[in-house]
Amino acid sequence: MEVSEAIRGRRSIRRFKADPVPKEVLEKILDLAQWAPSAMNGQDWRFIVVLGPEKEKLLKITGSAFESFRPILEANFRDKPRVVEAAKTFLETMGGAPVVILAYGGRFPSGEEDPHSVSLAVQNLLLAAHDAGLGAVWADAAVFYREKEINALMGMEGRKLVCLIPVGYPDEAPKAPPRKEGRVRWVGF
Ligand SMILES: Cc1cc2nc3c(=O)[nH]c(=O)nc-3n(C[C@H](O)[C@H](O)[C@H](O)COP(=O)(O)O)c2cc1C
């Protein structure tokens, strides 16, 4: 797949088939993720790939985030109860994805948190997943409300969880949300 085709064709996928994803395919997308640029080439990211009973425990935690998220959702989607219901289902199931990948940032040499390098690696991962026929999405609502609990389950300390990435074969083909105009200013042309 051409890079431009992958970039334009990738969509955030929130509903997955139950079919398992072969480990070699997961290894490939995680390898490609790590070819991202990183601050001072630190490559100071961590990914945790979660499957099976541990994933079920993780879903209990993400599902419990809904009650904290509910007031914001209800305020923003007052006339769209289906959006609120869909968010609940998504948090409880991660769209039925067979695998959930957790992406953690690291630190700059100064000791400051570096959320950027891991984010670039996640974008690589999303594109590589699309190229492999998989779907995925950057999901972070559960991070806002249950980061501590997720880290405790994973035994992770001292790193910022930037997102959860449910991964699986897509069970939906969403339309591309149109891109907005006027986000680029040209100087000196
Ligand atoms: C920082 C960030 C946070 C996001 N958080 C969520 C989320 O919690 N749940 C979700 O379903 N999608 C989430 N998304 C996905 C966006 O909703 C999605 O990228 C956007 O609607 C554009 O759709 P597309 O990815 O198909 O082009 C997030 C994306 C980014 C970059």
The ligand as an SDF file (V2000), in Angstrom:
LIG
                    3D

 31 33  0  0  0  0  0  0  0  0999 V2000
   -5.6590   12.4210   21.1380 C   0  0  0  0  0  0  0  0  0  0  0  0
   -6.8000   11.5940   20.5760 C   0  0  0  0  0  0  0  0  0  0  0  0
   -7.7820   11.1100   21.4380 C   0  0  0  0  0  0  0  0  0  0  0  0
   -8.8170   10.3200   20.9440 C   0  0  0  0  0  0  0  0  0  0  0  0
   -9.6680    9.7420   21.8350 N   0  0  0  0  0  0  0  0  0  0  0  0
  -10.6200    8.9120   21.3790 C   0  0  0  0  0  0  0  0  0  0  0  0
  -11.4360    8.1940   22.3080 C   0  0  0  0  0  0  0  0  0  0  0  0
  -11.2680    8.2590   23.5300 O   0  0  0  0  0  0  0  0  0  0  0  0
  -12.3990    7.3870   21.8030 N   0  0  0  0  0  0  0  0  0  0  0  0
  -12.5730    7.2350   20.4520 C   0  0  0  0  0  0  0  0  0  0  0  0
  -13.4560    6.4870   20.0620 O   0  0  0  0  0  0  0  0  0  0  0  0
  -11.8070    7.8830   19.5430 N   0  0  0  0  0  0  0  0  0  0  0  0
  -10.8240    8.7060   19.9790 C   0  0  0  0  0  0  0  0  0  0  0  0
   -9.9720    9.3240   19.0890 N   0  0  0  0  0  0  0  0  0  0  0  0
  -10.1610    9.1240   17.6370 C   0  0  0  0  0  0  0  0  0  0  0  0
  -10.7950   10.3610   16.9830 C   0  0  0  0  0  0  0  0  0  0  0  0
  -12.1360   10.4700   17.3800 O   0  0  0  0  0  0  0  0  0  0  0  0
  -10.6570   10.2330   15.4520 C   0  0  0  0  0  0  0  0  0  0  0  0
   -9.3050   10.1990   15.1070 O   0  0  0  0  0  0  0  0  0  0  0  0
  -11.3340   11.3770   14.6990 C   0  0  0  0  0  0  0  0  0  0  0  0
  -12.7400   11.3490   14.8990 O   0  0  0  0  0  0  0  0  0  0  0  0
  -11.0600   11.3290   13.1970 C   0  0  0  0  0  0  0  0  0  0  0  0
  -11.4700   10.1040   12.6420 O   0  0  0  0  0  0  0  0  0  0  0  0
  -10.4430    9.1760   11.8340 P   0  0  0  0  0  0  0  0  0  0  0  0
   -9.3680    8.7420   12.8210 O   0  0  0  0  0  0  0  0  0  0  0  0
  -11.2370    8.0140   11.3200 O   0  0  0  0  0  0  0  0  0  0  0  0
   -9.8480    9.9840   10.7230 O   0  0  0  0  0  0  0  0  0  0  0  0
   -8.9150   10.0770   19.5550 C   0  0  0  0  0  0  0  0  0  0  0  0
   -7.9440   10.5870   18.6910 C   0  0  0  0  0  0  0  0  0  0  0  0
   -6.8910   11.3100   19.1970 C   0  0  0  0  0  0  0  0  0  0  0  0
   -5.8130   11.7840   18.2510 C   0  0  0  0  0  0  0  0  0  0  0  0
  1  2  1  0
  2  3  1  0
  2 30  2  0
  3  4  2  0
  4  5  1  0
  4 28  1  0
  5  6  2  0
  6  7  1  0
  6 13  1  0
  7  8  2  0
  7  9  1  0
  9 10  1  0
 10 11  2  0
 10 12  1  0
 12 13  2  0
 13 14  1  0
 14 15  1  0
 14 28  1  0
 15 16  1  0
 16 17  1  0
 16 18  1  0
 18 19  1  0
 18 20  1  0
 20 21  1  0
 20 22  1  0
 22 23  1  0
 23 24  1  0
 24 25  2  0
 24 26  1  0
 24 27  1  0
 28 29  2  0
 29 30  1  0
 30 31  1  0
M  END
$$$$
